[in-house]
Each structure stands twice: as C-alpha cells, then as structure tokens.
Amino acid sequence: DVKVTQSSRYLVKRTGEKVFLECVQDMDHENMFWYRQDPGLGLRLIYFSYDVKMKEKGDIPEGYSVSREKKERFSLILESASTNQTSMYLCASTVAGGDNEQFFGPGTRLTVL
Amino acid sequence: SQKIEQNSEALNIQEGKTATLTCNYTNYSPAYLQWYRQDPGRGPVFLLLIRENEKEKRKERLKVTFDTTLKQSLFHITASQPADSATYLCARDSNYQLIWGAGTKLIIKP
C-alpha cells in the first residue's frame, strides 16, 4: 500500500520557535510538494522539489525553507514560527512526467501560540 | 492569473439523489482538470482526471464533464450515499504545479 507519511498529526509551538515538519513517501516519486490549507483559501503551494537537493518556490514561500537530502524525504522548516503560520500543512508527491496526480499525507495541524 | 472557483456554500443532498458540484476556471483552458475528495482532518485523495479534449469521464458512480465554452467542469455523484459526504476539490494544471479551488462541502442526508 503506497504511502505518504508526515511526522506529526498535531503540533503546538510558541512564537519564535524553529519548527521542522517531515514528509516521507515510499513510491519512489521524483516530485514532492508542501502546501498549507486554510479555510476558504484552498491549497496554497509553499515549496516543491523535483529532485534531490533541488527546490523551487511556490506561491507563498516567505517564512519557510525546505530540505531534500534524500529522494523519499522532504522537510519543511519554519525558521521562526509566527501566529499567522497556524495552519494545516499537507505534503504530496507525484511521479515526474505524469499527469501530476498527487498523493497526499494525512496533514499536520500546526498551532503557533 | 489563473484561478479555480468552486461554490463555497455547502451542498445538501438527499440520499439516493444525484449530487452535482461545479468548478469554474479563468483564462485559458487547462490541459486537464482533476477532482479530489477530502475528509475532515485528512489529506485529499485523487478521484478523477479529465482532459481538455474529453467531454465526459466516468468511474463507478462518479461522472465528470469538461465544457471549454463555459470554462467549467461538473462533478456528479449518482445514487449518493451518506458515506459520500466530504469536501471535493477541483484542480487545474499550471506548468508542473496544480492550482486548487477551495473546495465544496457535500452533505448527503439519510
């Protein structure tokens, strides 16, 4: 059974803390994505990666960074968490060259106090 | 800029009836549109993809249409069941990314 897993389902952090969200996929997909989802706004792309050590900014990269040291793992980093980063974070992966059918993890609900 | 618009109001349907959800896009026609289902607290799950040159696609009780004149896709669930209650998301291609609608919440009442 193919899977995308995320390190935490729920996370509570304080303003200014450094936050790491991890995503692992077992499908040998080349492309991986980080989104945030807020009510009424839909999924917004933060960063994506099309290969190991490669990354591209999405629509809302400010305040975030990413790391992809291995093909199966894509990490999202909040350098200094702020209350406006309270959100649902979703990781997805997809095979390169296909129709971009995305496989999602269960999501991490992050609350920044 | 390209946008995907879905009805933000929840859709209430009686069990057994056909539920129809709408997805409208702006600007040029996408090469394809995708539909996903999302349950509360979960990630979206891919359901169907329809290409620009396809008028209609079916999968079991699901049917999707693509009308390039109206710039619209319709998503139908026939013989709806309470288990079909979820939020349904529409997405269009944009280079190597997807642009997402905010989703429509579907509630099937027994």
Boltz contact constraints between the chains, C-beta under 6 A:
constraints:
  - contact:
      token1: [A, 40]
      token2: [B, 102]
      max_distance: 6.0
  - contact:
      token1: [A, 42]
      token2: [B, 100]
      max_distance: 6.0
  - contact:
      token1: [A, 42]
      token2: [B, 101]
      max_distance: 6.0
  - contact:
      token1: [A, 42]
      token2: [B, 102]
      max_distance: 6.0
  - contact:
      token1: [A, 43]
      token2: [B, 100]
      max_distance: 6.0
  - contact:
      token1: [A, 45]
      token2: [B, 97]
      max_distance: 6.0
  - contact:
      token1: [A, 90]
      token2: [B, 43]
      max_distance: 6.0
  - contact:
      token1: [A, 99]
      token2: [B, 49]
      max_distance: 6.0
  - contact:
      token1: [A, 100]
      token2: [B, 98]
      max_distance: 6.0
  - contact:
      token1: [A, 101]
      token2: [B, 46]
      max_distance: 6.0
  - contact:
      token1: [A, 104]
      token2: [B, 43]
      max_distance: 6.0
  - contact:
      token1: [A, 104]
      token2: [B, 44]
      max_distance: 6.0
  - contact:
      token1: [A, 105]
      token2: [B, 43]
      max_distance: 6.0
  - contact:
      token1: [A, 106]
      token2: [B, 42]
      max_distance: 6.0
  - contact:
      token1: [A, 106]
      token2: [B, 43]
      max_distance: 6.0
  - contact:
      token1: [A, 107]
      token2: [B, 43]
      max_distance: 6.0
